[in-house]
Amino acid sequence: MIAAKTSETYAKQQVSNIVSRETMERFEQIHRALVQWSRRFNLVAPSTLPQFWSRHVFDSVQLLDLAPKTTKNWLDFGSGAGFPGLILAILLRDRPGAKVKLIESVGKKTAFLQHCARITDAPAIVLQQRVEQVPAECAEVITARALAGVSDLLVLCERFTGPQTVLLFPKGKNLEQELTIARKEWDIEAEILPSITDEQAGILRIRKFHRV
């Protein structure tokens, strides 16, 4: 695993080794927009703004390899400034028929997401709604970062899951505690995967769950 404080230079280099030059330029477009918009709006925690590549982009990119290779229908709950949802949409840009729905209730954040989706030509659909208000559908993959505890996330995901749906939740150092609490209410088939950007973090991948 990479040290918790992955350097920006290292993270950017790792991302550039994975994606095309055109994709890197789209990430740069988001970076420029985020810096500009952050002068007026609080889109991400100010302390993470200088960590764009390590905290936001590299952290998001790692999720793609944890999803089925043929995934086209992706939901991202509580998308915020687009991490991981917008980054994943850009990565899926060349996959025919792929779409990522970015669900975010805060107007200034949805405006930013719409702007970034437009300038990067990402296959993203931005919904300014709470997850509870979104019509039910069956997604192939659902992601959520820093939105809620595991048990609450499963409540939100229930209406959007089918037999093959995969849930990917990047989590911090309290992941195992959250999972233990969730298992009091849910029977969960899950695995904890290491994060490549933070040795204290992990990614919870859930393939099946139902209420106890």
C-alpha atoms as a printed R data frame, in Angstrom:
    type eleno elety resid chain resno       x       y       z
1   ATOM     1    CA   MET     A     1   0.000   0.000   0.000
2   ATOM     2    CA   ILE     A     2   1.020   3.584  -0.617
3   ATOM     3    CA   ALA     A     3   1.692   5.830   2.368
4   ATOM     4    CA   ALA     A     4  -1.255   7.848   3.605
5   ATOM     5    CA   LYS     A     5   0.232  11.102   2.378
6   ATOM     6    CA   THR     A     6   0.765  10.127  -1.250
7   ATOM     7    CA   SER     A     7   2.559  13.009  -2.931
8   ATOM     8    CA   GLU     A     8   0.813  14.977  -5.646
9   ATOM     9    CA   THR     A     9   3.670  14.358  -8.053
10  ATOM    10    CA   TYR     A    10   3.543  10.610  -7.480
11  ATOM    11    CA   ALA     A    11  -0.256  10.450  -7.726
12  ATOM    12    CA   LYS     A    12  -0.363  12.469 -10.943
13  ATOM    13    CA   GLN     A    13   2.347  10.291 -12.472
14  ATOM    14    CA   GLN     A    14   0.502   7.112 -11.519
15  ATOM    15    CA   VAL     A    15  -2.715   8.396 -13.065
16  ATOM    16    CA   SER     A    16  -0.890   9.421 -16.248
17  ATOM    17    CA   ASN     A    17   0.515   5.882 -16.489
18  ATOM    18    CA   ILE     A    18  -3.010   4.463 -16.461
19  ATOM    19    CA   VAL     A    19  -5.021   6.809 -18.691
20  ATOM    20    CA   SER     A    20  -4.590   8.468 -22.076
21  ATOM    21    CA   ARG     A    21  -3.227  11.951 -22.673
22  ATOM    22    CA   GLU     A    22  -6.730  13.091 -23.628
23  ATOM    23    CA   THR     A    23  -8.153  11.793 -20.358
24  ATOM    24    CA   MET     A    24  -5.411  13.565 -18.401
25  ATOM    25    CA   GLU     A    25  -6.364  16.806 -20.108
26  ATOM    26    CA   ARG     A    26  -9.990  16.290 -19.071
27  ATOM    27    CA   PHE     A    27  -8.859  15.799 -15.487
28  ATOM    28    CA   GLU     A    28  -6.841  19.016 -15.809
29  ATOM    29    CA   GLN     A    29  -9.987  20.784 -16.994
30  ATOM    30    CA   ILE     A    30 -11.778  19.665 -13.848
31  ATOM    31    CA   HIS     A    31  -8.838  20.827 -11.738
32  ATOM    32    CA   ARG     A    32  -8.894  24.296 -13.279
33  ATOM    33    CA   ALA     A    33 -12.662  24.526 -12.859
34  ATOM    34    CA   LEU     A    34 -12.473  23.353  -9.241
35  ATOM    35    CA   VAL     A    35  -9.858  25.970  -8.360
36  ATOM    36    CA   GLN     A    36 -11.893  28.696 -10.047
37  ATOM    37    CA   TRP     A    37 -15.252  27.722  -8.549
38  ATOM    38    CA   SER     A    38 -13.746  27.218  -5.095
39  ATOM    39    CA   ARG     A    39 -13.046  30.939  -4.910
40  ATOM    40    CA   ARG     A    40 -16.809  31.409  -4.575
41  ATOM    41    CA   PHE     A    41 -18.180  28.092  -3.351
42  ATOM    42    CA   ASN     A    42 -17.119  25.445  -0.856
43  ATOM    43    CA   LEU     A    43 -17.187  22.407  -3.148
44  ATOM    44    CA   VAL     A    44 -14.596  20.277  -1.343
45  ATOM    45    CA   ALA     A    45 -12.902  20.565   2.031
46  ATOM    46    CA   PRO     A    46 -10.422  23.446   1.562
47  ATOM    47    CA   SER     A    47  -7.618  21.347   3.041
48  ATOM    48    CA   THR     A    48  -7.980  18.823   0.190
49  ATOM    49    CA   LEU     A    49  -7.871  21.316  -2.675
50  ATOM    50    CA   PRO     A    50  -4.043  21.129  -2.947
51  ATOM    51    CA   GLN     A    51  -4.380  17.323  -2.983
52  ATOM    52    CA   PHE     A    52  -6.407  17.172  -6.188
53  ATOM    53    CA   TRP     A    53  -4.494  14.262  -7.716
54  ATOM    54    CA   SER     A    54  -3.895  12.163  -4.605
55  ATOM    55    CA   ARG     A    55  -7.047  12.788  -2.576
56  ATOM    56    CA   HIS     A    56  -9.546  13.089  -5.400
57  ATOM    57    CA   VAL     A    57  -8.459  11.786  -8.820
58  ATOM    58    CA   PHE     A    58  -6.192   8.834  -7.948
59  ATOM    59    CA   ASP     A    59  -8.565   7.872  -5.142
60  ATOM    60    CA   SER     A    60 -11.427   7.769  -7.668
61  ATOM    61    CA   VAL     A    61  -9.550   6.069 -10.513
62  ATOM    62    CA   GLN     A    62  -8.765   3.012  -8.385
63  ATOM    63    CA   LEU     A    63 -12.467   2.122  -8.221
64  ATOM    64    CA   LEU     A    64 -12.792   1.359 -11.929
65  ATOM    65    CA   ASP     A    65 -10.770  -1.859 -11.703
66  ATOM    66    CA   LEU     A    66 -12.941  -3.047  -8.814
67  ATOM    67    CA   ALA     A    67 -16.099  -2.998 -10.946
68  ATOM    68    CA   PRO     A    68 -17.114  -5.530 -13.600
69  ATOM    69    CA   LYS     A    69 -15.262  -4.793 -16.850
70  ATOM    70    CA   THR     A    70 -18.486  -4.477 -18.838
71  ATOM    71    CA   THR     A    71 -20.211  -1.998 -16.502
72  ATOM    72    CA   LYS     A    72 -22.254   0.631 -18.341
73  ATOM    73    CA   ASN     A    73 -24.945   1.702 -15.875
74  ATOM    74    CA   TRP     A    74 -23.340   3.382 -12.856
75  ATOM    75    CA   LEU     A    75 -24.913   5.347 -10.002
76  ATOM    76    CA   ASP     A    76 -22.947   7.677  -7.727
77  ATOM    77    CA   PHE     A    77 -24.718   8.825  -4.564
78  ATOM    78    CA   GLY     A    78 -23.876  12.173  -2.960
79  ATOM    79    CA   SER     A    79 -21.571  13.116  -5.819
80  ATOM    80    CA   GLY     A    80 -20.369  16.404  -4.327
81  ATOM    81    CA   ALA     A    81 -17.740  17.902  -6.634
82  ATOM    82    CA   GLY     A    82 -17.559  14.731  -8.707
83  ATOM    83    CA   PHE     A    83 -15.319  12.360  -6.781
84  ATOM    84    CA   PRO     A    84 -15.552   9.576  -7.648
85  ATOM    85    CA   GLY     A    85 -18.548   9.814 -10.008
86  ATOM    86    CA   LEU     A    86 -17.380  12.443 -12.485
87  ATOM    87    CA   ILE     A    87 -13.894  10.940 -12.698
88  ATOM    88    CA   LEU     A    88 -15.422   7.527 -13.401
89  ATOM    89    CA   ALA     A    89 -17.688   9.008 -16.073
90  ATOM    90    CA   ILE     A    90 -14.635  10.389 -17.865
91  ATOM    91    CA   LEU     A    91 -12.933   7.000 -17.634
92  ATOM    92    CA   LEU     A    92 -16.038   5.360 -19.139
93  ATOM    93    CA   ARG     A    93 -16.294   7.920 -21.939
94  ATOM    94    CA   ASP     A    94 -15.087   5.524 -24.636
95  ATOM    95    CA   ARG     A    95 -17.223   2.607 -23.478
96  ATOM    96    CA   PRO     A    96 -20.241   2.467 -25.840
97  ATOM    97    CA   GLY     A    97 -23.533   3.054 -24.039
98  ATOM    98    CA   ALA     A    98 -21.947   3.842 -20.678
99  ATOM    99    CA   LYS     A    99 -23.561   6.411 -18.390
100 ATOM   100    CA   VAL     A   100 -22.970   7.555 -14.843
101 ATOM   101    CA   LYS     A   101 -25.791   9.178 -12.902
102 ATOM   102    CA   LEU     A   102 -24.469  11.733 -10.422
103 ATOM   103    CA   ILE     A   103 -26.984  12.270  -7.627
104 ATOM   104    CA   GLU     A   104 -26.399  15.409  -5.570
105 ATOM   105    CA   SER     A   105 -28.917  17.579  -3.704
106 ATOM   106    CA   VAL     A   106 -26.870  20.797  -3.321
107 ATOM   107    CA   GLY     A   107 -27.487  23.249  -6.149
108 ATOM   108    CA   LYS     A   108 -24.012  24.788  -6.372
109 ATOM   109    CA   LYS     A   109 -22.487  21.323  -6.581
110 ATOM   110    CA   THR     A   110 -24.872  20.118  -9.277
111 ATOM   111    CA   ALA     A   111 -24.130  23.294 -11.261
112 ATOM   112    CA   PHE     A   112 -20.424  22.486 -11.018
113 ATOM   113    CA   LEU     A   113 -21.027  18.872 -12.047
114 ATOM   114    CA   GLN     A   114 -23.079  19.952 -15.061
115 ATOM   115    CA   HIS     A   115 -20.383  22.430 -16.082
116 ATOM   116    CA   CYS     A   116 -17.628  19.811 -15.814
117 ATOM   117    CA   ALA     A   117 -19.647  17.148 -17.615
118 ATOM   118    CA   ARG     A   118 -20.189  19.610 -20.454
119 ATOM   119    CA   ILE     A   119 -16.573  20.753 -20.851
120 ATOM   120    CA   THR     A   120 -15.193  17.207 -20.638
121 ATOM   121    CA   ASP     A   121 -17.950  15.597 -22.723
122 ATOM   122    CA   ALA     A   122 -18.365  12.983 -20.006
123 ATOM   123    CA   PRO     A   123 -21.322  10.551 -20.189
124 ATOM   124    CA   ALA     A   124 -22.735  11.881 -16.924
125 ATOM   125    CA   ILE     A   125 -26.347  12.586 -16.033
126 ATOM   126    CA   VAL     A   126 -26.620  15.044 -13.148
127 ATOM   127    CA   LEU     A   127 -29.677  14.850 -10.889
128 ATOM   128    CA   GLN     A   128 -30.279  17.550  -8.290
129 ATOM   129    CA   GLN     A   129 -32.175  15.345  -5.873
130 ATOM   130    CA   ARG     A   130 -31.787  13.447  -2.669
131 ATOM   131    CA   VAL     A   131 -31.238   9.749  -3.276
132 ATOM   132    CA   GLU     A   132 -34.588   9.006  -1.629
133 ATOM   133    CA   GLN     A   133 -36.340  11.074  -4.332
134 ATOM   134    CA   VAL     A   134 -34.755   9.361  -7.333
135 ATOM   135    CA   PRO     A   135 -37.000   6.851  -9.161
136 ATOM   136    CA   ALA     A   136 -35.938   3.249  -8.590
137 ATOM   137    CA   GLU     A   137 -33.854   1.492 -11.224
138 ATOM   138    CA   CYS     A   138 -31.383  -1.378 -11.305
139 ATOM   139    CA   ALA     A   139 -27.767  -0.225 -11.511
140 ATOM   140    CA   GLU     A   140 -24.761  -2.374 -12.275
141 ATOM   141    CA   VAL     A   141 -22.504  -0.473  -9.875
142 ATOM   142    CA   ILE     A   142 -23.253   2.012  -7.087
143 ATOM   143    CA   THR     A   143 -20.594   4.190  -5.479
144 ATOM   144    CA   ALA     A   144 -20.745   6.599  -2.555
145 ATOM   145    CA   ARG     A   145 -17.874   8.406  -0.854
146 ATOM   146    CA   ALA     A   146 -18.182  10.218   2.475
147 ATOM   147    CA   LEU     A   147 -21.984  10.164   2.363
148 ATOM   148    CA   ALA     A   148 -23.165   7.957   5.253
149 ATOM   149    CA   GLY     A   149 -22.390   4.906   7.348
150 ATOM   150    CA   VAL     A   150 -22.577   1.465   5.773
151 ATOM   151    CA   SER     A   151 -25.973   0.584   7.261
152 ATOM   152    CA   ASP     A   152 -27.546   3.822   6.019
153 ATOM   153    CA   LEU     A   153 -25.952   3.375   2.599
154 ATOM   154    CA   LEU     A   154 -27.556  -0.045   2.252
155 ATOM   155    CA   VAL     A   155 -30.957   1.484   2.986
156 ATOM   156    CA   LEU     A   156 -30.363   3.962   0.156
157 ATOM   157    CA   CYS     A   157 -29.140   1.252  -2.219
158 ATOM   158    CA   GLU     A   158 -32.019  -1.202  -1.738
159 ATOM   159    CA   ARG     A   159 -34.213   0.254  -4.498
160 ATOM   160    CA   PHE     A   160 -31.375   0.318  -7.026
161 ATOM   161    CA   THR     A   161 -29.908  -3.168  -6.725
162 ATOM   162    CA   GLY     A   162 -30.408  -6.398  -8.615
163 ATOM   163    CA   PRO     A   163 -28.741  -9.827  -8.416
164 ATOM   164    CA   GLN     A   164 -25.567  -8.595 -10.146
165 ATOM   165    CA   THR     A   165 -25.241  -5.118  -8.622
166 ATOM   166    CA   VAL     A   166 -21.886  -4.295  -7.034
167 ATOM   167    CA   LEU     A   167 -21.536  -1.628  -4.338
168 ATOM   168    CA   LEU     A   168 -18.218   0.199  -3.899
169 ATOM   169    CA   PHE     A   169 -17.808   2.375  -0.820
170 ATOM   170    CA   PRO     A   170 -14.449   4.079  -0.168
171 ATOM   171    CA   LYS     A   171 -14.140   4.333   3.601
172 ATOM   172    CA   GLY     A   172 -11.769   5.591   6.272
173 ATOM   173    CA   LYS     A   173 -10.187   3.955   9.287
174 ATOM   174    CA   ASN     A   174 -13.588   3.182  10.886
175 ATOM   175    CA   LEU     A   175 -14.641   0.860   8.062
176 ATOM   176    CA   GLU     A   176 -14.536  -2.374  10.054
177 ATOM   177    CA   GLN     A   177 -16.499  -0.792  12.886
178 ATOM   178    CA   GLU     A   178 -19.143   0.466  10.433
179 ATOM   179    CA   LEU     A   179 -19.398  -2.978   8.865
180 ATOM   180    CA   THR     A   180 -19.799  -4.659  12.256
181 ATOM   181    CA   ILE     A   181 -22.645  -2.296  13.122
182 ATOM   182    CA   ALA     A   182 -24.298  -2.832   9.730
183 ATOM   183    CA   ARG     A   183 -24.224  -6.604  10.148
184 ATOM   184    CA   LYS     A   184 -26.579  -6.320  13.110
185 ATOM   185    CA   GLU     A   185 -29.292  -5.372  10.590
186 ATOM   186    CA   TRP     A   186 -28.009  -6.807   7.323
187 ATOM   187    CA   ASP     A   187 -26.668 -10.087   5.990
188 ATOM   188    CA   ILE     A   188 -23.789  -8.825   3.843
189 ATOM   189    CA   GLU     A   189 -21.510 -10.590   1.361
190 ATOM   190    CA   ALA     A   190 -18.580  -8.192   1.337
191 ATOM   191    CA   GLU     A   191 -14.835  -7.806   1.184
192 ATOM   192    CA   ILE     A   192 -12.557  -5.022   2.359
193 ATOM   193    CA   LEU     A   193  -9.967  -4.044  -0.232
194 ATOM   194    CA   PRO     A   194  -6.924  -1.860   0.450
195 ATOM   195    CA   SER     A   195  -6.869   1.711  -0.803
196 ATOM   196    CA   ILE     A   196  -3.834   2.566  -2.926
197 ATOM   197    CA   THR     A   197  -3.932   6.182  -1.757
198 ATOM   198    CA   ASP     A   198  -4.274   5.833   2.015
199 ATOM   199    CA   GLU     A   199  -2.976   2.988   4.153
200 ATOM   200    CA   GLN     A   200  -5.577   3.758   6.841
201 ATOM   201    CA   ALA     A   201  -8.467   3.614   4.382
202 ATOM   202    CA   GLY     A   202 -10.202   0.776   2.590
203 ATOM   203    CA   ILE     A   203 -12.789   0.100  -0.071
204 ATOM   204    CA   LEU     A   204 -15.833  -1.945   0.847
205 ATOM   205    CA   ARG     A   205 -17.078  -4.062  -2.054
206 ATOM   206    CA   ILE     A   206 -20.507  -5.586  -1.504
207 ATOM   207    CA   ARG     A   207 -21.995  -8.101  -3.931
208 ATOM   208    CA   LYS     A   208 -25.087  -9.203  -1.999
209 ATOM   209    CA   PHE     A   209 -27.021  -7.934   0.986
210 ATOM   210    CA   HIS     A   210 -30.427  -8.344   2.547
211 ATOM   211    CA   ARG     A   211 -32.081  -7.483   5.829
212 ATOM   212    CA   VAL     A   212 -31.632  -9.894   8.704
